[in-house]
């Protein structure tokens, strides 16, 4: 047990995911919805009622959020994602809810209220020594819709300007 405690102390980010699986739902599909968004190694039942089973999973390290990071970049919804997460920042954590059915098909739709996802959302809480740094990595700030870490890359991909006679001007160089 001591080795495990030492291992966990080296990790500065903990991600906790929770989701209810209602009796009308397919448990495997709900688990897939969760793992499409965040890599949680194991989801355990922490509560069971006649109506639902509450699953919880824990992951260590911000890399567990890499799928969500990739998805919101691909969807070009960084600003929206950032807004949803930033408004919940408290101390060393922030949280967010995702629409369960959208997550199943690999789409990140953020919910302001639980009622926005008819069968309940997938809820995540991110705890970190520096939660702002995790948020900046996960939902990178943008300038004109371009993530700030991609600005220099995009500036280098400039296309040469052609003159009216379709010849390259002498000052038009390829990088």
MIPASE-851676 format. One line per 10 residues: number of its first residue (from 1); for each residue x, y negated, z of N, C-alpha, C, CB. Coordinates in steps of 0.2 Angstrom, whole numbers, plus 5000, padded with zeros to 4 digits. Glycine has a CB too. Layout:
BEGIN
NUM	X,Y,Z,X,Y,Z,X,Y,Z,X,Y,Z ~ ...
This chain:
BEGIN
1	5004,5006,5000,5000,5000,5000,5004,4994,5000,4995,5000,5006 ~ 5010,4994,5004,5014,4988,5004,5017,4986,4997,5020,4989,5008 ~ 5018,4991,4993,5021,4990,4986,5015,4986,4982,5023,4996,4982 ~ 5009,4988,4983,5004,4985,4979,5003,4978,4981,4997,4989,4980 ~ 5003,4976,4988,5003,4969,4990,5008,4965,4987,5003,4969,4998 ~ 5014,4968,4987,5020,4964,4984,5019,4963,4977,5026,4968,4985 ~ 5016,4968,4973,5015,4967,4966,5010,4961,4965,5012,4973,4963 ~ 5005,4961,4969,4999,4956,4968,5002,4949,4970,4993,4958,4972 ~ 5006,4949,4974,5008,4942,4976,5013,4939,4971,5013,4942,4983 ~ 5015,4943,4966,5019,4940,4960,5014,4937,4955,5023,4946,4957
11	5008,4939,4955,5003,4936,4950,5000,4930,4953,4998,4942,4948 ~ 5000,4925,4949,4997,4919,4951,4990,4918,4948,5001,4913,4948 ~ 4987,4923,4945,4980,4922,4942,4976,4928,4944,4980,4920,4935 ~ 4970,4927,4946,4966,4933,4948,4959,4931,4944,4965,4934,4955 ~ 4957,4936,4940,4950,4935,4937,4945,4940,4939,4951,4936,4929 ~ 4940,4938,4942,4934,4942,4944,4928,4942,4940,4933,4941,4952 ~ 4926,4947,4937,4920,4947,4933,4914,4951,4936,4921,4950,4926 ~ 4908,4949,4936,4902,4952,4938,4897,4952,4933,4900,4949,4945 ~ 4893,4957,4933,4887,4957,4929,4882,4962,4931,4890,4960,4921 ~ 4876,4961,4930,4870,4965,4932,4869,4970,4926,4864,4962,4935
21	4868,4976,4927,4865,4981,4922,4858,4983,4924,4870,4987,4921 ~ 4853,4980,4920,4847,4982,4922,4845,4989,4920,4842,4976,4919 ~ 4840,4992,4923,4838,4998,4921,4836,4999,4914,4832,5001,4925 ~ 4834,4994,4910,4832,4994,4903,4838,4993,4899,4827,4988,4902 ~ 4844,4992,4901,4850,4991,4897,4854,4997,4897,4854,4985,4900 ~ 4858,4998,4892,4863,5003,4891,4870,5001,4895,4865,5005,4884 ~ 4872,5004,4900,4877,5002,4904,4884,5002,4900,4879,5008,4910 ~ 4885,5006,4895,4891,5006,4891,4891,5000,4887,4891,5012,4886 ~ 4885,4997,4884,4885,4991,4880,4886,4985,4885,4878,4991,4877 ~ 4884,4985,4891,4886,4980,4895,4893,4979,4897,4881,4980,4902
31	4896,4985,4898,4903,4985,4899,4907,4983,4893,4905,4993,4901 ~ 4905,4985,4887,4908,4983,4881,4908,4975,4881,4905,4986,4875 ~ 4902,4972,4882,4901,4965,4882,4906,4961,4887,4894,4963,4884 ~ 4907,4964,4893,4912,4961,4897,4919,4962,4895,4911,4965,4904 ~ 4921,4968,4892,4928,4969,4890,4929,4966,4884,4929,4976,4890 ~ 4924,4964,4880,4925,4960,4874,4928,4953,4875,4919,4959,4869 ~ 4926,4950,4881,4928,4944,4883,4934,4944,4887,4922,4940,4887 ~ 4935,4948,4892,4940,4948,4897,4942,4955,4898,4938,4945,4904 ~ 4949,4956,4898,4951,4963,4899,4951,4965,4907,4959,4964,4897 ~ 4946,4968,4909,4946,4970,4916,4947,4978,4916,4939,4969,4919
41	4952,4980,4919,4954,4987,4919,4948,4992,4921,4960,4989,4923 ~ 4944,4990,4926,4939,4995,4929,4933,4991,4932,4942,4999,4934 ~ 4927,4992,4930,4921,4989,4933,4918,4994,4938,4916,4987,4927 ~ 4917,4992,4944,4914,4997,4949,4908,4994,4951,4919,4997,4955 ~ 4903,4999,4953,4897,4997,4955,4898,4995,4963,4892,5003,4955 ~ 4896,4988,4964,4896,4986,4971,4889,4985,4974,4900,4979,4971 ~ 4884,4986,4970,4877,4985,4973,4873,4989,4968,4875,4978,4974 ~ 4868,4993,4971,4863,4996,4967,4856,4995,4970,4865,5004,4966 ~ 4851,4993,4965,4844,4993,4967,4840,4997,4963,4842,4985,4968 ~ 4833,4996,4964,4829,5000,4959,4829,4996,4952,4822,5000,4962
51	4831,4990,4952,4830,4986,4946,4837,4985,4942,4828,4979,4947 ~ 4843,4986,4946,4849,4984,4942,4855,4987,4946,4850,4977,4941 ~ 4860,4988,4943,4867,4990,4946,4872,4984,4945,4870,4996,4943 ~ 4875,4981,4950,4879,4976,4950,4886,4978,4949,4879,4971,4956 ~ 4890,4977,4944,4896,4979,4942,4901,4973,4944,4897,4981,4935 ~ 4907,4975,4946,4912,4970,4947,4919,4973,4945,4913,4968,4955 ~ 4923,4969,4942,4930,4970,4940,4935,4965,4942,4930,4972,4932 ~ 4941,4967,4943,4946,4962,4945,4952,4963,4940,4948,4963,4952 ~ 4955,4958,4938,4961,4958,4934,4966,4953,4936,4959,4957,4926 ~ 4972,4955,4935,4978,4950,4938,4982,4948,4932,4982,4954,4943
61	4983,4941,4932,4987,4938,4926,4982,4935,4921,4991,4943,4923 ~ 4985,4929,4919,4981,4926,4914,4980,4929,4907,4983,4919,4913 ~ 4984,4934,4906,4984,4938,4900,4977,4942,4899,4990,4942,4899 ~ 4974,4943,4905,4968,4946,4905,4962,4942,4901,4965,4948,4912 ~ 4964,4936,4901,4959,4931,4897,4961,4930,4890,4959,4924,4901 ~ 4966,4933,4887,4968,4932,4881,4963,4933,4875,4974,4937,4879 ~ 4958,4938,4876,4953,4939,4871,4948,4933,4871,4949,4945,4873 ~ 4946,4931,4877,4942,4925,4877,4946,4919,4874,4940,4923,4884 ~ 4952,4918,4876,4956,4912,4873,4956,4913,4865,4963,4913,4875 ~ 4957,4919,4862,4957,4919,4855,4950,4918,4852,4959,4927,4853
71	4945,4920,4856,4938,4920,4853,4936,4912,4853,4933,4923,4857 ~ 4937,4909,4858,4935,4902,4858,4939,4897,4853,4935,4899,4865 ~ 4945,4899,4852,4949,4896,4847,4946,4897,4840,4957,4898,4847 ~ 4945,4904,4839,4942,4906,4832,4935,4902,4831,4941,4913,4832 ~ 4931,4902,4836,4925,4899,4836,4925,4891,4835,4920,4901,4842 ~ 4931,4888,4837,4932,4881,4837,4928,4878,4842,4931,4878,4830 ~ 4927,4881,4848,4923,4878,4853,4927,4877,4860,4918,4884,4855 ~ 4933,4875,4859,4938,4874,4864,4935,4868,4869,4945,4872,4862 ~ 4933,4863,4866,4930,4857,4870,4924,4859,4874,4929,4851,4865 ~ 4920,4863,4871,4914,4865,4875,4916,4870,4880,4909,4868,4870
81	4920,4874,4879,4922,4879,4884,4926,4876,4890,4927,4885,4881 ~ 4930,4871,4888,4934,4867,4893,4929,4863,4897,4939,4862,4889 ~ 4924,4860,4894,4919,4856,4898,4915,4861,4903,4914,4853,4893 ~ 4913,4867,4901,4910,4871,4905,4914,4873,4911,4907,4877,4902 ~ 4920,4875,4910,4925,4877,4915,4927,4872,4920,4931,4881,4912 ~ 4929,4866,4917,4932,4861,4921,4927,4858,4926,4934,4855,4916 ~ 4920,4858,4924,4915,4855,4929,4914,4860,4935,4909,4854,4926 ~ 4917,4866,4935,4916,4870,4941,4923,4871,4945,4914,4877,4939 ~ 4928,4867,4943,4934,4867,4946,4934,4865,4953,4940,4863,4943 ~ 4936,4869,4958,4935,4868,4965,4942,4871,4968,4929,4871,4969
91	4946,4867,4971,4952,4870,4974,4956,4874,4970,4950,4874,4980 ~ 4957,4880,4971,4961,4884,4967,4957,4889,4962,4965,4888,4971 ~ 4951,4887,4960,4947,4891,4956,4942,4887,4952,4943,4896,4960 ~ 4940,4891,4946,4935,4888,4942,4931,4895,4940,4937,4884,4936 ~ 4925,4893,4938,4920,4899,4936,4917,4897,4929,4916,4901,4941 ~ 4914,4902,4926,4909,4901,4920,4905,4907,4919,4914,4900,4914 ~ 4900,4906,4916,4895,4912,4914,4895,4912,4907,4888,4910,4917 ~ 4894,4918,4904,4894,4920,4897,4887,4923,4895,4900,4923,4894 ~ 4884,4922,4890,4878,4925,4888,4880,4933,4886,4875,4922,4881 ~ 4877,4937,4889,4878,4944,4889,4877,4947,4882,4874,4948,4894
101	4872,4946,4879,4871,4949,4872,4876,4946,4867,4863,4947,4870 ~ 4877,4939,4867,4882,4937,4863,4889,4940,4864,4882,4929,4864 ~ 4891,4941,4870,4897,4944,4872,4898,4951,4869,4898,4944,4879 ~ 4892,4954,4869,4892,4961,4866,4895,4961,4859,4885,4964,4866 ~ 4893,4956,4855,4895,4956,4848,4901,4951,4847,4889,4953,4844 ~ 4905,4950,4852,4911,4946,4852,4911,4939,4851,4915,4949,4846 ~ 4905,4936,4853,4904,4929,4853,4904,4926,4860,4898,4927,4849 ~ 4907,4920,4861,4907,4917,4868,4902,4912,4868,4914,4915,4870 ~ 4897,4913,4871,4892,4907,4872,4891,4906,4880,4885,4910,4869 ~ 4893,4900,4882,4893,4898,4889,4886,4896,4891,4898,4892,4890
111	4884,4898,4897,4877,4897,4900,4878,4892,4905,4874,4903,4902 ~ 4873,4887,4905,4873,4882,4911,4869,4885,4917,4870,4875,4908 ~ 4864,4889,4915,4860,4892,4920,4859,4899,4919,4853,4889,4920 ~ 4858,4903,4924,4857,4910,4923,4851,4912,4918,4856,4914,4929 ~ 4846,4908,4917,4840,4909,4913,4842,4909,4906,4835,4904,4915 ~ 4848,4906,4904,4850,4905,4897,4852,4912,4894,4856,4900,4896 ~ 4853,4917,4898,4854,4924,4896,4849,4928,4898,4862,4926,4898 ~ 4844,4930,4894,4838,4933,4896,4839,4939,4901,4834,4936,4890 ~ 4844,4943,4900,4846,4949,4905,4851,4947,4910,4847,4955,4901 ~ 4852,4940,4911,4857,4938,4915,4864,4937,4912,4858,4943,4921
121	4868,4933,4914,4875,4932,4911,4880,4936,4914,4877,4924,4912 ~ 4886,4936,4911,4892,4939,4914,4895,4933,4917,4896,4942,4908 ~ 4897,4934,4924,4900,4928,4928,4907,4930,4929,4896,4928,4934 ~ 4911,4925,4928,4918,4926,4929,4920,4920,4934,4922,4925,4923 ~ 4925,4922,4938,4928,4917,4943,4936,4918,4942,4926,4918,4950 ~ 4939,4912,4941,4947,4913,4940,4950,4909,4946,4949,4909,4933 ~ 4954,4912,4949,4958,4910,4955,4965,4909,4953,4956,4914,4961 ~ 4968,4904,4954,4975,4903,4953,4979,4898,4957,4976,4901,4945 ~ 4985,4899,4958,4989,4894,4961,4988,4887,4958,4997,4896,4961 ~ 4988,4887,4951,4987,4881,4948,4982,4882,4942,4994,4879,4944
131	4975,4881,4945,4970,4883,4940,4969,4878,4934,4963,4882,4944 ~ 4972,4872,4935,4972,4867,4929,4976,4870,4924,4974,4860,4931 ~ 4982,4873,4925,4987,4876,4920,4983,4881,4917,4993,4878,4924 ~ 4980,4886,4920,4976,4891,4917,4971,4889,4913,4973,4896,4923 ~ 4967,4884,4915,4962,4881,4910,4965,4878,4904,4958,4875,4914 ~ 4971,4874,4905,4974,4871,4899,4976,4876,4894,4980,4867,4902 ~ 4978,4882,4897,4980,4888,4892,4974,4891,4889,4985,4893,4896 ~ 4969,4892,4893,4963,4896,4891,4959,4892,4886,4959,4898,4896 ~ 4958,4886,4888,4954,4881,4884,4958,4875,4883,4947,4879,4887 ~ 4963,4875,4878,4968,4870,4877,4964,4863,4875,4972,4872,4872
141	4967,4858,4878,4964,4851,4876,4965,4850,4868,4967,4846,4880 ~ 4961,4847,4865,4961,4845,4858,4962,4838,4856,4955,4848,4854 ~ 4964,4837,4851,4965,4830,4848,4961,4830,4841,4972,4827,4847 ~ 4956,4827,4840,4952,4828,4834,4950,4835,4832,4956,4825,4828 ~ 4949,4839,4837,4947,4846,4836,4952,4851,4835,4942,4846,4830 ~ 4959,4848,4835,4964,4853,4834,4968,4854,4841,4970,4849,4829 ~ 4969,4860,4843,4972,4861,4850,4979,4858,4850,4973,4869,4851 ~ 4981,4855,4856,4987,4851,4856,4993,4855,4855,4987,4847,4863 ~ 4993,4861,4856,4998,4866,4855,4999,4867,4848,4998,4872,4859 ~ 4994,4865,4843,4995,4867,4836,4996,4861,4832,4989,4870,4834
151	4996,4855,4835,4997,4849,4832,5003,4848,4827,4997,4843,4836 ~ 5009,4850,4830,5015,4850,4827,5015,4855,4821,5021,4851,4831 ~ 5012,4861,4822,5012,4866,4817,5008,4863,4811,5009,4872,4819 ~ 5002,4860,4812,4998,4858,4807,5001,4852,4803,4991,4856,4810 ~ 5005,4848,4806,5008,4842,4803,5014,4845,4798,5011,4837,4808 ~ 5017,4850,4800,5022,4853,4795,5019,4856,4789,5026,4858,4799 ~ 5012,4858,4789,5009,4861,4783,5006,4856,4778,5004,4866,4785 ~ 5010,4850,4777,5007,4845,4773,5008,4847,4766,5011,4839,4774 ~ 5003,4846,4762,5004,4848,4755,5007,4842,4751,4997,4850,4752 ~ 5011,4843,4746,5013,4837,4742,5008,4834,4738,5019,4840,4737
161	5009,4827,4738,5004,4823,4734,5006,4822,4727,5003,4816,4737 ~ 5002,4824,4722,5003,4823,4715,5001,4816,4712,4999,4829,4711 ~ 5005,4814,4708,5004,4808,4705,4998,4809,4699,5010,4805,4701 ~ 4996,4803,4697,4990,4804,4692,4992,4808,4686,4988,4797,4690 ~ 4998,4808,4684,5000,4812,4678,5002,4819,4680,5006,4809,4675 ~ 5000,4821,4686,5001,4828,4689,5008,4830,4690,4997,4833,4684 ~ 5013,4826,4690,5020,4827,4692,5021,4826,4699,5025,4823,4687 ~ 5025,4829,4702,5027,4828,4709,5031,4821,4709,5031,4834,4712 ~ 5030,4817,4714,5034,4811,4714,5040,4813,4718,5030,4806,4719 ~ 5045,4809,4716,5052,4810,4719,5052,4811,4726,5057,4805,4717
171	5048,4807,4730,5048,4807,4737,5044,4813,4740,5045,4801,4740 ~ 5040,4817,4736,5036,4822,4738,5041,4829,4739,5030,4824,4733 ~ 5042,4830,4745,5047,4836,4746,5042,4841,4750,5053,4834,4750 ~ 5044,4847,4749,5041,4853,4753,5045,4854,4759,5041,4859,4749 ~ 5042,4855,4764,5046,4856,4771,5048,4864,4771,5042,4855,4777
